[in-house]
Amino acid sequence: MRPVSYIHVLLLLLLTASVTAQNIVPNPGFQDVNICTEYHAPCAPSGWQAVAPHISKLIYKDDNRQRFIMLTMQSRINPALRTYCQTQLLCSLKKGASYKIRLFTMSNKDQPPFTDIRFDTALIYRNSTNCLDIPPDLQLRKADVAGSNENWTILEKTFIAGKDASCIIIGNFNKQSPPIKDEHYLYLDSITITPLDGKMCPDADTVRKALYAFHKRHSIYVDIPGDGLHFLPPQSVFQRSGRCDTLLLKNDFFLPQSRNINPIYQEQLRKTMKVDRDQVHNKIFLTGYAHLSPNKKYNEIIATDRANEVARYFVYNEGFSFDDFVITGKDGYSPDGDTTELVMMVSCQPAPEITPPVIRTDTLLIPDLLFRFNSSELNVRQHVSLDSLVNRIPSGDSVTITVTGHTDDAGTSEYNQELSLRRATTVADYIRSRKPGAHITQIIGMGESMPVSDNLYAEGRRKNRRVEIVIFYPPERRP
């Protein structure tokens, strides 16, 4: 056999580097980890998001330092259940241009390792985990298998973009999938999309930095535009109607664990604040609210610093004076009960008739002792205990319910995901049998992904094995 020359090795390395440089998918191997602003924890790959983030977050796995995403393609217990991952592309697809997509996939048991792809002009968010009601643009199937690497299947396809698009959504878009015997999970890694003309857009690095700077992962957003050139974040500056100009600057308006304003939100603030310097006749009240630290004094300091930073922006960018503001920082929630940390900006006394609705919820916990061991079957000896909990659910069409199952980390992630969903489904069926009019809007299993205690000890594992029933009451107006 002829030995491989250094020139051949160098050419191979240069070719690999070239393909990587031309890839328009951010964080394609999911190696960069996002720290979310809601829980300050590593909860997703940088740049990537779920379609229903407030219900089912991305399941992000780390196997011997190889990170990948797990999607639910179909559930035996809940056939409508789907999970998707999505991101904004570094460069938009151009209609009529040619591209090559390549990704590594792996599925559990005997399920096919194939997937669907949709390209869109914006990220997609939904209030449920049901199958998306939109068609895919690509379907990667057996004909697109380009090889394998250990247990991974390599899918590859050359395509012509049928439309301009700035975002990619991956998952199962088929509502009519045939029944299955086991849960169908798909693992994704190393996603590349390369333009065949070899050209990258000049804004790719800017888009990547903006995607990495956005850290929120557990809230839902609606109608987020995307022009393919710049990442446009969800609205973080909220304005109330009424006689007063009241702005709510939410937590992600500031850089994580910082008092500094996130520069991608400054344009939102400038456009939303309608009062010019010459129109200011009364003091503008800037009140910061912080509560995440157990140290109350620290919360007051960080809340005051953030309020000061907003004032500094208006002084040095919009011509205001520090004398125009009354700045305070408080430990705790804002007066309207918003549990996010924020700065409230009020340019006059709030109109008394403006009374935002109060959303009230109750959470009931079903411990695992109400189930048979390692099973979703209810323990008949505990029906009295379960009935006492179910009887606390009020009747009426205006009350909605979600049921979410959780497990500890014993066993595989796939088994825990299935067990948690089966237990949630069992509880939902029991509620319906006792309260036929109950309006259950969501049944979901989160497996081991959302522990409430440490799994190192038996007591912690016991707390993590639970089913949560969340009761949503109709909005109420403050008196």
Number of C-alpha atoms within 10 A of each C-alpha: 3 4 5 8 8 9 9 10 11 11 11 12 11 12 12 11 11 12 14 15 13 20 24 23 24 27 21 22 19 24 16 15 18 22 20 19 20 16 12 13 11 14 21 25 26 24 26 24 25 28 26 25 23 16 21 20 22 24 22 19 17 11 7 6 8 11 18 23 21 22 23 21 28 27 19 16 17 15 18 17 20 26 27 27 22 23 22 32 26 27 28 23 26 17 12 12 15 16 18 15 18 20 21 25 25 20 21 14 10 8 15 16 24 23 20 18 18 19 25 19 19 23 22 23 20 16 15 20 21 18 20 22 9 9 13 19 16 16 16 18 15 11 9 15 18 14 11 13 9 5 10 17 20 21 23 21 18 15 16 15 17 14 15 17 22 25 24 22 25 20 25 26 24 19 15 9 12 8 11 13 8 15 20 22 22 21 21 27 21 17 21 21 23 21 22 14 10 12 12 16 13 11 13 21 13 13 22 22 14 16 23 18 20 25 24 22 22 20 13 17 18 13 11 15 14 19 16 24 18 20 24 19 17 16 17 19 23 15 17 14 11 12 14 15 20 24 21 22 26 18 25 25 26 24 16 20 11 12 20 16 19 15 13 17 19 16 10 16 22 15 9 15 16 10 11 10 14 8 8 13 10 11 14 21 21 24 22 31 30 26 21 15 13 9 10 14 13 16 22 20 19 22 27 23 19 29 27 23 16 22 25 15 17 17 17 11 10 13 12 18 13 15 10 18 20 16 20 19 22 21 23 21 16 20 9 11 11 13 15 19 25 26 30 19 24 21 21 16 14 16 13 8 9 14 13 13 12 15 12 11 13 12 14 15 16 21 16 22 13 19 21 13 11 10 13 20 14 19 15 11 10 13 14 11 11 19 13 10 15 19 12 11 20 14 14 11 11 12 16 20 20 19 25 25 31 30 31 26 18 11 10 10 19 16 15 24 21 25 22 26 28 22 28 28 23 20 26 20 14 17 21 15 11 12 15 11 12 20 18 18 11 19 24 25 24 24 26 24 21 13 19 14 14 15 17 10 9 11 11 15 19 17 19 25 23 25 26 17 24 19 21 16 18 15 12 12 11 10 5
